[in-house]
Amino acid sequence: MKLDWRQGILYIAALGMEGCWLYALISLLNNQAAGGRLSAIGVLLLYPLAFVFNALLQRLRWHRFALRSISWLAWVAGMLLIVKVQLFADLPLSNPEWLLAVPQSIAELIYTFKPELLILLSTGVIWWLGRRLATHKANFAALVSEFQFGLVILVITFLIGSQLSVSIGNAVLIVLTFFLYALAGISVAHALEGTSWLSGLYQGHWSGLLLISISFILILGLLISSVVTPELLQLVWSGIKWIWAAIMTMIAFLVSLLPASEPVELPPAMPMPGIEPNGGFKPWTMPEAVRSGLRITLGAVFFGLALVALWQISSQIFGWLRRKLASMAGAEFEPLPGAFRADLLALLKRLLSKLFGLRLAFGRRTKSESLLPRRASVRQIYRQLLRWAAASGYPRDISQTPHEYYYALADVLPEAQGDLDFITQQYVRTRYGASLPTEYELQRLIHSWHRVKQSHLKKVKTEHLQEKEAN
């Protein structure tokens, strides 16, 4: 996997975002299930090692089964090393007790949850995440999905920690670091997939503006976290209660000003006929097990509503950003409708297919959902072509079809006729047809667009200005 420094930033951003919510989750489980005996950072060090090891392993071009076997054997070695260092540091390597600790913890799971089992589960998830990141391409869609998923996991982790009264250390630093990686990674990924400011004339200006914006957001977050303390929130809540009490006092005073009604004697109550108790009747009471089940169900419903609300807020924020970017000259955006929902459904389908073998029922739909970002990328590149041509003095008329507009551009850019034809054909097939581009066609489309943009933009502007001066 050959990377340049820009792709390296994207992978570092993805590692950082996943590392933040993994650290928070491991810290919560460590305090709750392991009594704080483990070092969350020590366990999390396996994550970058897993990414680097699996990335190097992909260069061998061996059979997939051999690569997976070597990868998971390396995970077993790393997991046992963490168990030895963190729990059995005093024992010599020749003592088999630390090797048998993990199998014994699995056998005793019914009676107790040992720290060895927590290391086994957490390192398994960490190694799988590192391997998945090493075998997938980091792009704008992937980083947005990582941000949405990580934000939900962080909110759930902190919510559970507050309910269980478990303190997660450095919570503010975890959140700020998560947003630092998210802002930097999403910005660079967006620039690489659009009209790249990383390779434009104003590279230094946009890079400096990005760094200043991220620094301002982080400094503002630190100031808010330092000012908004539990004591301040308690003070605000006391003020709200005082204002509410004052309002109720005022209402009671206004009611006291109204004239009191004269007392009216009520007629005597009619005697009720006596009813003999039925010894066989017993009122039905809800069993405690049913009550517990209802409480759990109600809690799950409210928790699901909170997740839906969080997802809706995130989607609206991204929609607002896309509308703002669309109104800016020269700005690009790529719509990703339902990215978080698609990722969550894909995760559930993979779990069901692994557990119950339901691969055939979900295979076709998962494949179609995974191709949605490709459709959005083709349409995004064509939008960039329209904006670029309009800025050069050749806007597309409302009545022009894509093919008619292609002929108009080919007259002024004959040397780019092949690239323009390929971009137009891919857009028409994707926008109006049922076919979707392959990975090779998408990469070729990106290269065609960069050749058109970088090679002929200045020349087109010069010819257009000469025509205007001649007229």
C-alpha distance (Angstrom), angle and dihedral (degrees) to the residues before:
residue distance angle dihedral
M1 . . .
K2 3.81 . .
L3 3.79 113.4 .
D4 3.76 135.1 -176.3
W5 3.77 123.0 -152.1
R6 3.82 92.5 -92.6
Q7 3.80 92.9 55.7
G8 3.79 87.8 44.8
I9 3.81 89.3 58.8
L10 3.80 90.2 53.6
Y11 3.80 92.9 51.6
I12 3.81 91.7 46.1
A13 3.81 89.4 50.7
A14 3.81 91.6 50.7
L15 3.82 90.7 47.3
G16 3.79 90.6 49.1
M17 3.82 95.5 49.3
E18 3.79 93.5 47.5
G19 3.80 90.9 43.0
C20 3.82 91.6 56.1
W21 3.79 96.9 54.9
L22 3.82 91.2 38.6
Y23 3.81 90.0 54.7
A24 3.80 92.0 49.4
L25 3.81 92.4 47.6
I26 3.82 94.4 46.0
S27 3.82 90.8 47.7
L28 3.81 90.6 52.6
L29 3.81 93.0 48.8
N30 3.79 91.5 43.5
N31 3.81 93.3 54.6
Q32 3.79 94.1 41.7
A33 3.82 104.1 38.0
A34 3.81 105.6 19.7
G35 3.79 101.2 36.5
G36 3.80 92.3 -119.5
R37 3.82 93.0 -66.5
L38 3.80 95.1 130.4
S39 3.79 131.3 72.5
A40 3.80 108.9 -126.2
I41 3.80 91.9 -160.4
G42 3.80 90.8 50.7
V43 3.80 90.7 53.9
L44 3.80 92.1 43.9
L45 3.82 92.5 54.4
L46 3.80 86.1 77.8
Y47 3.82 90.1 68.5
P48 3.85 100.0 71.5
L49 3.81 89.1 38.7
A50 3.81 89.4 54.5
F51 3.81 91.4 50.1
V52 3.81 94.7 48.1
F53 3.82 93.8 43.3
N54 3.80 94.3 49.7
A55 3.82 92.2 43.2
L56 3.80 89.9 54.9
L57 3.79 90.2 43.4
Q58 3.81 91.1 58.3
R59 3.81 90.2 61.9
L60 3.80 91.3 67.7
R61 3.83 92.8 72.4
W62 3.79 91.3 -148.4
H63 3.77 127.4 149.5
R64 3.79 114.4 -62.5
F65 3.79 93.0 -121.1
A66 3.81 91.7 53.0
L67 3.80 91.9 49.1
R68 3.80 92.2 49.8
S69 3.79 92.4 47.1
I70 3.80 92.7 51.1
S71 3.80 91.2 45.4
W72 3.80 95.4 52.7
L73 3.80 92.4 42.6
A74 3.80 86.7 56.3
W75 3.81 88.5 50.8
V76 3.83 91.0 54.0
A77 3.81 89.8 51.8
G78 3.81 92.1 48.1
M79 3.80 92.9 46.0
L80 3.83 92.4 50.9
L81 3.80 90.3 47.3
I82 3.81 90.8 54.3
V83 3.82 90.5 48.6
K84 3.80 90.1 50.8
V85 3.81 95.4 47.1
Q86 3.80 98.7 42.3
L87 3.82 103.3 35.5
F88 3.81 108.3 18.6
A89 3.79 104.3 31.8
D90 3.82 91.5 135.6
L91 3.80 95.3 55.2
P92 3.81 120.4 87.5
L93 3.79 119.5 -117.8
S94 3.78 91.2 -111.6
N95 3.81 91.7 62.3
P96 3.85 107.6 95.9
E97 3.81 93.2 -155.6
W98 3.81 94.1 92.8
L99 3.82 90.7 48.5
L100 3.82 91.8 53.4
A101 3.82 94.4 44.6
V102 3.82 94.9 87.9
P103 3.84 96.5 49.5
Q104 3.81 89.6 46.3
S105 3.82 91.2 51.5
I106 3.81 89.9 53.2
A107 3.83 91.4 49.7
E108 3.82 91.4 49.5
L109 3.81 95.5 45.9
I110 3.81 91.3 110.1
Y111 3.81 91.3 59.7
T112 3.80 104.5 32.9
F113 3.81 142.6 -2.6
K114 3.79 109.0 -124.5
P115 3.83 127.1 -162.1
E116 3.81 89.4 -116.5
L117 3.80 89.3 65.1
L118 3.81 90.8 49.9
I119 3.82 89.6 53.4
L120 3.81 90.0 49.0
L121 3.82 94.0 52.1
S122 3.81 97.8 39.3
T123 3.81 95.3 47.0
G124 3.82 90.1 47.2
V125 3.80 91.1 55.4
I126 3.82 91.8 43.0
W127 3.81 92.8 50.5
W128 3.81 91.7 48.0
L129 3.82 91.0 51.0
G130 3.79 92.2 48.7
R131 3.79 91.5 48.7
R132 3.81 92.3 47.1
L133 3.81 91.9 51.0
A134 3.82 91.4 48.2
T135 3.81 92.3 53.1
H136 3.82 97.6 44.1
K137 3.78 131.7 66.8
A138 3.79 117.7 -110.0
N139 3.82 108.3 -132.8
F140 3.78 139.8 144.4
A141 3.82 95.4 -79.9
A142 3.81 92.5 48.5
L143 3.82 93.7 49.2
V144 3.81 93.1 47.7
S145 3.81 89.3 51.2
E146 3.81 90.8 47.9
F147 3.80 89.8 50.8
Q148 3.80 94.2 50.2
F149 3.80 94.2 44.5
G150 3.82 93.4 44.3
L151 3.79 92.3 48.8
V152 3.80 91.0 53.7
I153 3.83 91.8 48.2
L154 3.82 91.5 49.6
V155 3.81 92.3 50.1
I156 3.81 91.6 48.3
T157 3.83 92.2 46.6
F158 3.79 94.5 50.4
L159 3.81 91.4 43.7
I160 3.82 92.1 52.8
G161 3.80 90.6 44.6
S162 3.80 91.9 53.4
Q163 3.82 91.9 47.9
L164 3.82 92.0 49.5
S165 3.83 92.2 41.8
V166 3.81 89.6 -122.9
S167 3.78 114.9 151.2
I168 3.82 115.9 -135.6
G169 3.77 107.4 -159.1
N170 3.82 121.5 -127.7
A171 3.81 92.9 10.0
V172 3.82 93.5 159.5
L173 3.81 91.9 48.5
I174 3.82 90.4 49.4
V175 3.81 92.5 53.0
L176 3.81 94.6 45.0
T177 3.80 91.9 47.6
F178 3.81 90.3 49.0
F179 3.81 91.7 53.7
L180 3.82 91.2 44.1
Y181 3.80 91.8 58.0
A182 3.82 91.6 41.0
L183 3.82 95.4 51.6
A184 3.80 94.0 44.3
G185 3.80 95.5 44.4
I186 3.81 97.2 44.5
S187 3.83 91.6 46.5
V188 3.81 94.2 51.1
A189 3.82 92.3 42.8
H190 3.79 90.9 51.0
A191 3.79 90.8 49.9
L192 3.80 92.8 49.8
E193 3.81 94.0 51.1
G194 3.79 95.9 43.0
T195 3.79 136.4 39.6
S196 3.77 91.1 -38.1
W197 3.78 116.2 -130.2
L198 3.81 85.0 -171.5
S199 3.80 89.4 74.1
G200 3.80 100.9 28.5
L201 3.77 133.2 98.9
Y202 3.81 93.1 -94.7
Q203 3.79 97.1 49.6
G204 3.81 94.3 129.7
H205 3.81 92.7 46.1
W206 3.82 94.7 51.8
S207 3.82 93.5 41.4
G208 3.78 91.5 51.7
L209 3.81 91.6 46.1
L210 3.82 89.9 51.2
L211 3.81 93.0 50.7
I212 3.81 92.0 46.2
S213 3.83 91.8 49.7
I214 3.80 93.7 49.0
S215 3.82 91.9 46.0
F216 3.81 91.0 49.2
I217 3.82 91.5 51.0
L218 3.81 92.7 49.0
I219 3.81 93.7 46.1
L220 3.80 90.3 48.2
G221 3.82 89.5 50.0
L222 3.81 91.2 51.4
L223 3.81 91.3 49.5
I224 3.79 92.6 49.1
S225 3.82 91.9 47.3
S226 3.79 91.0 50.1
V227 3.81 94.0 47.5
V228 3.82 99.9 39.3
T229 3.82 99.7 68.1
P230 3.81 129.2 158.7
E231 3.80 88.6 -104.0
L232 3.81 90.8 55.4
L233 3.80 91.8 47.8
Q234 3.81 89.7 49.5
L235 3.79 89.6 50.4
V236 3.81 91.5 50.2
W237 3.80 90.5 48.0
S238 3.81 90.6 50.2
G239 3.80 89.3 51.4
I240 3.82 91.1 50.8
K241 3.82 91.0 50.2
W242 3.82 90.6 48.5
I243 3.81 91.5 51.0
W244 3.83 90.3 48.0
A245 3.82 91.0 49.8
A246 3.80 90.0 49.6
I247 3.80 90.6 51.3
M248 3.81 91.6 49.8
T249 3.83 90.2 47.9
M250 3.80 90.2 51.9
I251 3.81 91.1 49.5
A252 3.81 90.9 49.3
F253 3.82 90.0 50.1
L254 3.80 92.0 50.9
V255 3.80 90.7 48.7
S256 3.80 90.4 51.2
L257 3.82 89.8 58.0
L258 3.80 91.4 63.5
P259 3.84 115.8 93.9
A260 3.78 113.4 -99.0
S261 3.79 116.8 -117.8
E262 3.81 119.7 -114.8
P263 3.79 115.2 -101.2
V264 3.80 114.3 -102.7
E265 3.76 122.4 -155.9
L266 3.77 112.2 -125.7
P267 3.79 119.5 -138.0
P268 3.78 115.6 -107.4
A269 3.77 114.2 -88.3
M270 3.76 118.6 -105.9
P271 3.78 114.2 -112.0
M272 3.78 113.4 -104.3
P273 3.79 117.1 -127.7
G274 3.74 113.0 -112.0
I275 3.80 117.7 -106.8
E276 3.71 119.7 -156.2
P277 3.79 111.9 -131.5
N278 3.77 115.4 -112.3
G279 3.75 108.9 -130.2
G280 3.80 92.6 -156.6
F281 3.83 96.2 56.7
K282 3.79 117.4 94.3
P283 3.78 121.6 174.6
W284 3.85 112.2 -119.7
T285 3.75 115.5 -115.6
M286 3.78 124.1 -165.2
P287 3.82 112.4 -110.4
E288 3.78 117.0 -116.7
A289 3.81 91.8 -119.3
V290 3.81 90.6 57.0
R291 3.81 90.7 48.0
S292 3.81 90.9 51.2
G293 3.79 90.6 49.1
L294 3.79 91.8 50.1
R295 3.80 91.5 48.7
I296 3.80 90.9 51.0
T297 3.81 91.2 46.9
L298 3.79 92.1 48.9
G299 3.79 90.9 48.3
A300 3.81 90.8 49.9
V301 3.82 90.6 50.4
F302 3.81 93.0 51.6
F303 3.79 90.5 44.3
G304 3.81 90.5 52.0
L305 3.81 90.7 49.1
A306 3.81 89.3 52.2
L307 3.81 90.5 51.9
V308 3.81 91.4 48.7
A309 3.80 90.4 49.9
L310 3.81 91.1 49.4
W311 3.79 91.0 49.6
Q312 3.80 91.9 48.6
I313 3.82 91.6 50.3
S314 3.81 90.8 49.5
S315 3.81 91.9 48.5
Q316 3.82 91.8 48.6
I317 3.81 91.2 49.9
F318 3.81 91.5 52.4
G319 3.79 90.6 45.3
W320 3.80 90.4 52.3
L321 3.80 90.6 49.6
R322 3.82 91.2 50.1
R323 3.82 91.1 51.3
K324 3.79 91.3 48.8
L325 3.79 92.4 48.4
A326 3.80 91.1 47.4
S327 3.80 90.5 57.9
M328 3.82 92.9 53.1
A329 3.79 120.7 90.3
G330 3.78 112.0 -110.6
A331 3.81 94.6 3.4
E332 3.80 122.2 132.7
F333 3.75 134.1 -154.9
E334 3.77 136.1 176.1
P335 3.80 117.9 -148.0
L336 3.78 116.3 -132.8
P337 3.82 106.3 -176.7
G338 3.77 112.8 -169.8
A339 3.80 96.5 -0.4
F340 3.79 95.2 146.8
R341 3.81 92.8 40.8
A342 3.81 91.1 50.2
D343 3.81 91.7 49.1
L344 3.79 92.3 48.6
L345 3.81 93.0 48.1
A346 3.80 91.1 46.4
L347 3.82 89.9 52.1
L348 3.80 92.1 50.4
K349 3.80 91.6 47.5
R350 3.79 92.0 50.6
L351 3.80 90.2 50.7
L352 3.81 91.8 49.4
S353 3.79 91.8 46.9
K354 3.79 91.2 51.5
L355 3.81 94.3 45.8
F356 3.80 102.3 39.3
G357 3.81 104.2 16.3
L358 3.82 94.1 -114.7
R359 3.78 93.7 149.7
L360 3.80 96.8 127.5
A361 3.80 94.2 52.1
F362 3.79 94.1 56.4
G363 3.79 106.1 25.0
R364 3.79 99.9 91.6
R365 3.78 96.6 45.9
T366 3.80 93.5 46.6
K367 3.78 89.9 53.7
S368 3.81 92.2 51.9
E369 3.79 91.8 48.3
S370 3.81 91.5 50.5
L371 3.82 89.7 56.7
L372 3.81 95.4 56.2
P373 3.85 94.3 91.7
R374 3.83 89.6 55.3
R375 3.80 91.0 56.8
A376 3.80 89.8 49.4
S377 3.82 91.3 48.7
V378 3.82 92.9 54.6
R379 3.78 92.6 49.9
Q380 3.79 90.8 45.3
I381 3.82 92.6 54.0
Y382 3.81 90.7 49.7
R383 3.83 90.2 51.3
Q384 3.79 88.9 52.5
L385 3.81 89.5 51.7
L386 3.81 90.0 52.3
R387 3.81 92.5 49.6
W388 3.80 92.4 45.3
A389 3.80 93.0 50.4
A390 3.81 92.2 44.8
A391 3.81 90.7 51.6
S392 3.83 88.2 50.5
G393 3.80 91.6 54.5
Y394 3.82 101.6 -95.6
P395 3.82 108.2 98.8
R396 3.78 120.9 176.9
D397 3.78 114.6 -108.1
I398 3.79 118.3 -127.5
S399 3.80 92.2 -119.7
Q400 3.82 94.6 49.7
T401 3.79 119.7 104.1
P402 3.82 118.9 -141.5
H403 3.82 90.8 -102.4
E404 3.81 92.9 49.2
Y405 3.78 89.8 49.7
Y406 3.80 89.6 49.2
Y407 3.83 91.0 56.5
A408 3.80 89.7 49.6
L409 3.80 91.9 52.6
A410 3.81 93.2 42.3
D411 3.84 89.8 59.2
V412 3.81 92.0 59.6
L413 3.83 95.4 34.2
P414 3.81 106.4 38.8
E415 3.82 92.7 156.2
A416 3.83 90.4 58.4
Q417 3.80 95.2 46.2
G418 3.82 94.1 113.1
D419 3.78 94.4 50.4
L420 3.80 92.9 44.9
D421 3.80 90.9 49.3
F422 3.81 91.9 50.7
I423 3.82 92.7 48.6
T424 3.82 91.5 48.3
Q425 3.81 93.8 47.1
Q426 3.81 92.7 49.4
Y427 3.80 91.5 48.2
V428 3.81 93.6 49.5
R429 3.82 92.5 47.2
T430 3.80 92.4 48.1
R431 3.81 98.6 38.9
Y432 3.79 100.6 42.0
G433 3.81 103.4 17.2
A434 3.78 136.1 61.6
S435 3.82 96.7 -118.6
L436 3.78 123.2 102.4
P437 3.82 127.3 -155.4
T438 3.77 121.2 -104.9
E439 3.77 122.1 -126.3
Y440 3.82 90.2 -99.7
E441 3.81 92.4 50.8
L442 3.79 91.3 48.3
Q443 3.80 92.1 52.4
R444 3.81 90.2 47.0
L445 3.80 89.2 49.7
I446 3.80 91.2 53.9
H447 3.82 91.8 49.2
S448 3.81 91.3 48.1
W449 3.78 91.4 52.1
H450 3.81 92.6 49.2
R451 3.81 91.2 50.0
V452 3.80 91.3 51.8
K453 3.80 93.4 45.0
Q454 3.79 100.6 44.1
S455 3.81 101.0 35.4
H456 3.79 104.3 44.3
L457 3.79 109.9 22.1
K458 3.79 95.7 93.9
K459 3.78 93.5 43.1
V460 3.80 93.6 52.0
K461 3.79 91.5 50.0
T462 3.82 91.4 50.4
E463 3.82 94.3 50.1
H464 3.80 91.1 47.4
L465 3.80 92.0 51.3
Q466 3.82 90.6 48.8
E467 3.82 90.6 52.5
K468 3.82 90.7 50.2
E469 3.83 91.1 49.8
A470 3.81 91.7 48.2
N471 3.81 91.0 51.8
